[in-house]
Amino acid sequence: MSSKKAVPAAKAALNQMKLEIANEIGLANYETADKGNLTARENGYVGGYMTKKLVEMAENQMAGK
């Protein structure tokens, strides 16, 4: 099993998405925040919303929208 990224350019896009979602849910200083000081719920919301958006994007792409 390789740890090499399939699409290296995706990392920047995912980081940008993470910051946008954190801002949407009220974590304005997420980029500079110490993630260890955030609650599991706060960090989980960011990851959960990212997953939700990525699934929606994939479903729309598969549906031809």
Secondary structure, 3 states (H helix, E strand, C coil): CCCCCCCCCHHHHHHHHHHHHHHHCCCCCCCCCCHHHCCHHHHHHHHHHHHHHHHHHHHHHHCCC
